[in-house]
């Protein structure tokens, strides 16, 4: 089943993403979006039940390492280059921009 995406839908998506598009860009994106999603829908119809996984990253792989105690840095070593330290914590300036 194919679907054609309307320019109004693309403009709505652009508005939600706070992107300004020209009419020509909206037309082009509508066409591209339609092509891409129709292709994805064609892939969804494929029967992959007999297909083996070939990517090892998709398998459950658990790699553990031995937990060993090692020497660490002292507080003085950690904070030696810091401009400000208070109670073994770095003091950082507040952000310049508000979020």
LINTA-V972734 format. One record per residue. N is the residue number from 1. RES is the residue in one letter. SS is DSSP state (H for helix, E for strand, L for the rest). PSI is psi in radians with two decimals (NA if undefined). NEAR is the number of other ideal C-beta (glycine too) atoms within 10 Angstrom. Layout:
# LINTA-V972734
((N | RES | SS | PSI | NEAR) (N | RES | SS | PSI | NEAR))
This chain:
# LINTA-V972734
((1 | X | L | 2.23 | 6) (2 | X | L | 2.65 | 10) (3 | X | L | 2.46 | 10) (4 | X | L | 2.21 | 10) (5 | X | L | 2.29 | 18) (6 | X | L | 2.70 | 12) (7 | X | H | -0.60 | 16) (8 | X | H | -0.66 | 10) (9 | X | H | -0.70 | 15) (10 | X | H | -0.72 | 21) (11 | X | H | -0.64 | 17) (12 | X | H | -0.77 | 11) (13 | X | H | -0.74 | 16) (14 | X | H | -0.70 | 15) (15 | X | H | -0.77 | 11) (16 | X | H | -0.58 | 8) (17 | X | L | -0.01 | 8) (18 | X | L | 0.81 | 6) (19 | X | L | 2.33 | 11) (20 | X | L | 2.17 | 7) (21 | X | L | 2.51 | 17) (22 | X | L | 2.94 | 8) (23 | X | H | -0.71 | 9) (24 | X | H | -0.74 | 8) (25 | X | H | -0.68 | 15) (26 | X | H | -0.74 | 18) (27 | X | H | -0.78 | 13) (28 | X | H | -0.77 | 14) (29 | X | H | -0.64 | 19) (30 | X | H | -0.76 | 19) (31 | X | H | -0.81 | 14) (32 | X | H | -0.78 | 12) (33 | X | H | -0.75 | 16) (34 | X | H | -0.82 | 17) (35 | X | H | -0.83 | 12) (36 | X | H | -0.87 | 11) (37 | X | H | -0.55 | 13) (38 | X | H | -0.63 | 14) (39 | X | H | -0.74 | 11) (40 | X | H | -0.71 | 9) (41 | X | H | -0.59 | 12) (42 | X | H | -0.69 | 11) (43 | X | H | -0.65 | 8) (44 | X | H | -0.43 | 8) (45 | X | L | -0.16 | 7) (46 | X | L | 2.48 | 8) (47 | X | L | 1.88 | 6) (48 | X | L | 0.26 | 8) (49 | X | L | -0.47 | 5) (50 | X | L | 0.20 | 5) (51 | X | L | 2.29 | 8) (52 | X | L | 2.59 | 5) (53 | X | L | 2.21 | 8) (54 | X | L | -0.15 | 6) (55 | X | L | 1.98 | 6) (56 | X | H | -0.34 | 7) (57 | X | H | -0.28 | 6) (58 | X | H | -0.17 | 8) (59 | X | L | 2.78 | 7) (60 | X | L | 1.78 | 4) (61 | X | L | 2.18 | 7) (62 | X | L | 2.04 | 4) (63 | X | L | 2.17 | 4) (64 | X | L | 2.75 | 5) (65 | X | L | 2.80 | 5) (66 | X | L | 2.33 | 4) (67 | X | L | 1.89 | 5) (68 | X | L | 2.56 | 5) (69 | X | L | 2.31 | 5) (70 | X | L | 2.89 | 4) (71 | X | L | 2.48 | 5) (72 | X | L | 3.04 | 7) (73 | X | L | 2.63 | 9) (74 | X | L | 2.87 | 9) (75 | X | H | -0.70 | 9) (76 | X | H | -0.71 | 8) (77 | X | H | -0.69 | 9) (78 | X | H | -0.69 | 13) (79 | X | H | 0.08 | 15) (80 | X | L | -0.52 | 10) (81 | X | L | 0.06 | 6) (82 | X | L | 2.49 | 11) (83 | X | L | -0.71 | 9) (84 | X | L | 2.34 | 10) (85 | X | E | 2.42 | 14) (86 | X | E | 2.18 | 7) (87 | X | L | 0.79 | 5) (88 | X | L | 0.61 | 8) (89 | X | E | 2.53 | 10) (90 | X | E | 2.43 | 11) (91 | X | L | 2.12 | 10) (92 | X | L | 2.60 | 9) (93 | X | L | 2.72 | 7) (94 | X | L | 2.76 | 5) (95 | X | L | 2.60 | 7) (96 | X | L | -0.41 | 5) (97 | X | L | 2.57 | 4) (98 | X | L | 2.48 | 5) (99 | X | L | NA | 3))
